[in-house]
Amino acid sequence: MKEMKKKSYRVHVIVDSHHGDRIREIPIGEPAWVVDSTDNQPVMQAIWRERKEINHLEGITSFKVDANATPEDWLVSELATIDLHHGEFSHNPPYSVLKVLGVSPSDRIKKALTGIGLTEIKRISDGFEAKRK
């Protein structure tokens, strides 16, 4: 008998304040955390109106940031909250992939990701994916 491949639980994080309409590319049913900005807010509002039946574990969550900080700062400061909401203490199974758009995986980001168990990091266009082993 063939073993079924378990689908990974992916969480998206967008720290690109100008992501705008590209937010719609996030697959329905995959949770996303999106920086609250003037370009992103109208798109998130429209998606929330269109997808009323989707809960916070599958929908889009916005988060406020300090406009004087960097996307790296925004990501690092939000990681613990994301891990709390989608990690082993809140979700079964916990997320296994974090897809981040709007920043490259700096040494500081890699250290923060390793701290929450995401050790396999691969660059993609506009960002990176981090996975658990």
N, C-alpha and C positions, 0 to 999 in steps of 0.2 A: 504494500500500500504506500502511495506517495505521501510524503509529509507536506501539509499545506504551509505555504510561506506566510508567516505572520506579517500583516501590514504594519509598517512603522507609524507611530503617532507623531506627526510633525506639527510644530508650532512655528508660526512666522513672526518675525520681528522686523518692523520697518522703521528705521531711524533716519530716513530720507524725508526731510520736511517738504520736499517738492514732488513726492511720489504721485499724488493726485489720482487721476483716473486709473492708473496702473494698480491701485488697491483692488479693483474689480477682478484682477487676474488671480487672486487668492482663491483656491478651490473652496466651494461651499462645503462646510463640515470640518474644515481645518481652521483652528483658532489662529487669530492674529492679534498682535499688539502693535499699534501704529502711533507714531508720534503725532500729537495734536498740534496742527499748524494751520495757517490760513489756506494752504493748498489742499491739505488732507481732510480737514474738518467737513467741508461740504459733501465730499464723496462718502465719508463715513456716515454722515447723517442720512444721505439717500439710501445707502445700503441698509441701515438700521430700519428705515421705513419700509423698504422692500422685503426684508427678511425678518419680519417680526417674530416668527416662530422659532428662530434659532436662538439657543441659549448662549450664555457667556463662555461656555467651554467649547463651543463650536463657532462662535461669531467673532466679531471684531471688538477689541477693547482699545480705547484711546488712552494715552498717558501724557500728562503735562511735562514739559521740560523747561529748563532754564535756557532762554534764547542765547545767552552769552557763553554757554558751554558747547562742547562738541558732540557730534554723533557718537563718538567713542564713550564720552562721559555718560550720555543718555543711556546707552546700552548697558554699560557696567552698573549704573545705578538701578536699573530696572530688572536685572537678571534674577536677583533673589525673589522678587515678587512673582515673576513669571514662573520660576521654579516652584514656588509655594503653590501656585494655582494649578499647575499642570504636572507636578512631580509626584513622587510616590506617596506623599501624605494626603493628596487631594484627588488623585486619579488612578484608576486601575484599568489598564496598565498605564504607567507614567509615560510621558513623552520620551521619545528616543532620538528625535532629530529637531534641531533648532535651525531654521533657515533665516538668515539675517541679511537684509538689504539696506544699503546706504552707508556701509562702513567696511573697511578691510580688517582682517583679523590681526591686530597689533599684538605685541607681546603682552601688554596689559589685559587685552581682551582674552587672549589664550589662557592666561593665568586665572582669570575670573571663570572662564568656562570649565577649566580643569577642576576648579574648586567645587563645581556642581556636577561633576562626573561626565562632562562632554569633552572627550579627549581626541576624537578623530575630526580634524578640521580640514575642509577642502574649499578652496576658493572657487567661486562661481562668478558669472558676470554680475556686477553691481553689489557683490558681497561675499558671503560664504555660508557653508552648511557645517554644523557641528553635530557629531553623533556620539552616542554611548557605544562602548565596545561590546 
